[in-house]
Amino acid sequence: MKNYHLTPSEQETIINWDNELDTASIYTHDRRIGKRLLELSRKYPDEFVFQEKGCQHFYAFTVRRSISASDSLTARNAERSSAKLQRNG
């Protein structure tokens, strides 16, 4: 198993939404998505929380449901989300 590489169809990404929580869990074996989420977790640590990195380029994150994971996320939006969480938290 040590030299096994996942095919593109096996490099899935799973997003779990829980209606009772304000977060979503993201599990991915896609290296590009994992690296992008790592970048976002460094830039916005309160919104994108890195959980673990495993074998076969496995990444796990917790993400606040109120934000978008697109490039359009600005520092202002991140600050607004943090302030809202602190008020409601």
C-alpha positions in Angstrom: 0.0 0.0 0.0 2.9 2.4 0.6 3.3 3.2 -3.2 -0.4 3.3 -4.0 -1.5 6.6 -5.5 -5.1 7.7 -5.6 -6.6 8.1 -9.1 -8.3 11.4 -9.8 -11.7 9.9 -9.2 -10.6 8.7 -5.8 -9.3 12.1 -4.8 -12.7 13.1 -3.4 -13.7 16.1 -1.3 -16.4 15.7 1.3 -18.2 18.7 2.9 -20.4 17.8 6.0 -23.0 20.5 6.9 -24.6 20.1 10.3 -27.8 22.2 10.6 -27.3 22.5 14.4 -23.7 23.9 14.2 -22.3 27.0 12.6 -19.4 25.1 11.0 -18.8 22.6 8.2 -16.2 19.9 8.1 -14.2 19.5 4.9 -12.3 16.3 4.2 -10.3 16.1 1.0 -7.7 13.9 -0.8 -7.3 16.5 -3.5 -3.9 18.1 -3.0 -4.9 21.4 -4.7 -7.9 21.9 -2.5 -6.0 20.9 0.6 -3.2 23.4 -0.2 -5.7 26.2 -0.9 -7.5 25.5 2.4 -4.1 25.5 4.2 -3.4 28.9 2.7 -6.8 30.2 3.9 -6.3 28.7 7.4 -3.0 30.7 7.7 -4.6 33.9 6.4 -8.0 33.5 8.3 -7.3 31.2 11.3 -10.6 31.9 13.0 -12.6 30.9 9.9 -10.6 28.0 8.4 -9.3 25.7 11.2 -6.8 23.1 10.1 -7.6 19.7 11.9 -5.1 17.2 10.4 -3.0 16.1 7.5 -2.7 12.4 6.8 -1.4 10.0 4.2 -2.4 10.2 0.5 -2.7 14.0 0.7 -5.6 13.8 3.2 -6.6 17.1 4.8 -9.3 17.9 7.3 -10.6 21.3 8.2 -13.5 23.0 10.0 -14.9 26.0 8.3 -17.5 28.6 9.5 -20.6 28.2 7.5 -21.2 31.9 7.2 -18.2 32.6 4.9 -17.3 31.8 1.3 -14.1 29.9 0.5 -13.6 31.9 -2.7 -10.8 34.3 -3.5 -13.2 37.2 -2.9 -13.1 36.7 0.9 -11.5 39.9 2.1 -10.0 40.8 5.4 -13.0 43.1 6.1 -15.4 40.1 5.7 -13.1 38.0 8.0 -13.1 40.8 10.6 -16.9 41.1 10.3 -17.3 37.4 10.8 -15.0 37.4 13.8 -16.9 40.4 15.4 -20.3 38.7 14.8 -19.0 35.5 16.4 -17.7 37.3 19.4 -21.1 39.1 19.8 -23.1 35.9 19.5 -20.5 33.6 20.9 
